[in-house]
Amino acid sequence: MNETKFCINCGKEIPANATFCSFCGADQKTAATAETQTDGNTTTGKQPTPPEHTNMWTALKLGMKQTFTWSQRITRPQYWWLYLDLMLIALILTFALGLKVYSFPAFAAHVNVLQAVLLLIYSALMSWISVMQFTAGARRLHDSNRSAHYLWFSLIPIVGPILIIVFMCQRSKPAGERFDHIASQPKPWTHKWWTWCLLVLFTLLYAGSVNMVARDNAMDSALTTTSNSDSTSDSDDSYADSDSYDDSDSTDTDSDTDSESDSSSDTDSITVGDDDIDISDQKTYNTSYSDSSWTGSTFKIDKVTVYKTDGAYTIGSGSDKRDFNGVVKVHMSIHAGRDISAYPTQAKLSTNDGQQVDADMDSDDFDGDLNSGTDTDGNLYFELSKLSSVKDITSIRLKWDASYDTDDYDDDNDFKTYDATLNLN
């Protein structure tokens, strides 16, 4: 029976006395001589003999030692014990630091120093684990006589990762010795400057991606409209008698003897759009504003609520991005005396402490083109950049436009700007 060996370049089986590979033409003697030049600990180019009893600790030590090692092999037990080690470490890091760093961005309008330190520590450790896992996968493929380029299969959805797992589970093959390229003067990766540069780069990239996710999470929970129950309650209060919009209705509104009430116990948060805003304090005022002076239409404001948010929130993006810590909610009802177009959701609000803001785009959709006889109502929301206490807002001024279509060029009454000043006391 003829003895055979494996080509140290392509891994094909060739005769044992062959000096050149009949498949790739590689010189077996020259390559073998180069691989046997080691640091004196071994006398051949083969991979050092693995420990007799591989366990979690020995696998982890080997993985840490070979963090940046590509051109060698790792046995199947060593790889899967290391995989278990790294998964457990990543799980512990996620619970210890990950939940914290993903909850709030370290780098936003202001830098949170403690959050930034936690983010960098978490990113550095996770980057190191990722590199260790990636290079171990390459060495495991080498041990099964496959190139590390097979890792590209992991980019194929569903099928790719399954193929990688199958490759990682296969037995060692002697032909994999062709990947054992041991340096003549091996240096630990911790003594090489380029490995530290790569780790720093991976850490910064990882930290940047985590910070972006944390920022998106914070923005998702920044803006909210009132809950459906609160909106329904406001609507029911303002339409106890929706068939009549006359002076007697205004008198009923004026008869409310309690013009202000603390309602912080109603809810600890409000909802704007799809997001929630935590509330630390709020105050609701009953108002009696009513204007029926134009086209037989009536605009009423019966309730104003001032909210103090629990911390600062962010609205907008780019140059329109700004922080706020207060919200004013205005409940308005409209009765159209003729076909009109009304735009309270484009109103401007000014406060007694000198702030002027536009209505939030997530205000209730209750205005626009209204047919004659239409009754509608909804809430307007205004974010205040500064609010120390809900009691600081003692009056507000609200301005919005309304109009109707006409073919009479002499009709100067087709456009109306409403200007309402409300004292909150």
Secondary structure, DSSP 8 states (H G I E B T S, - for coil): ---EEE-TTT--EEETT-SB-TTT--BHHHHHHHHT--SSS-SSSS-----SS--HHHHHHHHHHTTT--SS---HHHHHHHHHHHHHHHHHHIIIIIHHHHHS-SBSSSB-HHHHHHHHHHHHHHHHHHHHHHHHHHHHHHHTT--GGGGGGGGSTTHHHHHHHHHHTS---GGGGGG----SS---GGG-HHHHHHHHHHHHHHHHHHHHHHHHHHHHTT-----HHHHHHHHHHHTTTTT--SHHHHHHHHT-S--EEE-TTT-SEEEETTEEEEEEEEEEEEEEEEEEEETTEEEEEEEEEEEEEEEEEEES-GGG-EEEEEEEEEEEEEE-SSSEEE-GGG-EEEETTS-EEE--TTS----EEE-TT-EEEEEEEEEES--S-GGG--EEEEEEEEE---S-TT-TTSEEEEEEEEE--
